[in-house]
Amino acid sequence: MKKIKVLLVGETWIVVKFHVKGFDVVPLGGYEDFSLWFREALQNYPDLEVVHLPDHLALSAFPWEVGELGERLMVLSDTSCSALTFYPDAFQVPMGSEVLAMGREFIENGGGLDDVWRMDAFPGLSNYGQPSWEFD
């Protein structure tokens, strides 16, 4: 049986906290990976192969060409627009491939996209939760 490849982008973040106690400031931090529940739930489906791309790696490790995606479903979950639209060499010319154009081509060629986002992930959202970006 050929497995359906699922690329999960996001569901991770780095937390930085400061506890102020009198004149003392205690910096705390950590890394949180909420993709665990998504990946655990999909383990019940043997025809799926899930590949997780954490947010902090999305910019440098995201597939930049449609051919690199293969036959798969992309799930963008709790990731920001900048994690996919900035470029690793953002301050060099040329900057690189156009991710949104590649996403459009991927979908037009039969690939699937599931955007599981929070309200502030993409700037310019209306009150009805419609994203401000489109492929057209």
N, C-alpha and C positions, 0 to 999 in steps of 0.2 A: 504494500500500500504506500503510495506517495504521500508524504506529509505536507500539510499546508504550513508554510513558514510565516510566522507572525513576528514582526519587528516592533517591540514595545520601546518607545522613546519616552523617558521621563520617570516620574514617580520617585525621584531622589532629590535630596537637597542637603546643603550644609547649613547648620544652625550655629549662630553666634549670639551669645547672651552675655550681659553684664549684670552682676549682682552688686549693688551699691549698699554697703553697710557702714553707715557713718562716713568716715573719710577713706574707707577701704573700697577698692573696686576689684572685684574678682571676675576675670573673664572666663567664660565657659564656652564650650563648643562641641560639635559632634556632627556625625553624618547619619542621615536617616534614609532608609530604603523601604518605601511603602509598596514597591513592586512585588514584594513577597506574596501578598494576598492574591494579586492578579495572577502571578505565575503558579501559585499553588492551586488556584481554582481551575486553571487550564490544564493541569496535569491529569485531570479526569478524562481528557480527550486525547486518546493515543494518536489521532490523525493530525495533531497540531505539534509544531516544533517552535517554541518561543525563544527568541533571542532578545535579551534586554540590553538597551543602550542607555546608561544613566545620563542625567542631564549634563553633568560636568564633562562628559565625553562626547556629547552630541555634536558639538561644534567641530571637533577634529576627526571624529570617527564615523559620522553619518555618511551613508553612501551618496556620492555626488553625481552618479550617472544612473540612468534607469536600468541599464544592464546589471549593475551591482545589486539592485534590489531583488532581482529574480522574480519568481512567482510568489508573492506574499501579500500579507495584509500589514499595513502600517497602522499602529495605534499610538497616537500622540496623547499622553496622559500627564496632566499636571506639569507641563513643560511650557516654556515661554517662547514667543515668536522669535526673540533674538537668539535663542539657542539654535535655531535652524536657519535664520536668514543672515546672521553675521557670518563672516568667513574667518578661518584661522589666520589668514594674512590680510585682515580687513584694511590695513593701512598701506598696502602695497598694490601696485597696478600691474596687470589686471588682478581683480579680486578673486575670480574663480567662477564656478558655474552658478547658475541661478536656481536655487533650491525650489522655489515655488513653481517655476516653469517645469522643472524635472518632475515635481509632484503631479502637476497637471498631465504631463505625458504618461506618467505611470498609471494614473487612473484611466485615461483614455485608452490605454492598452490593456485594460482589464484588471489592474491592481485595485486593491481595496484600501480605503482610508477610514479610520474611526478616530474622531477627535473627541476625546474624553477630557475636557478642560475645565478649569475653574474660571470664575467670572473675570478675574483680573489677569489671566494668562496672556490675552491678546488685547492690546490697547484699542480703544474706540468702540467698545461693546455697547450696544443699546440696552435698554431696560429689559428687553425680551431675550437676551442671551444670544443674539445673532452676531457671529464674528464679523469684524470689519474687513477681513481679507477674503479675497475670492481668487479663483484660478483664472477667471476671465478678465 
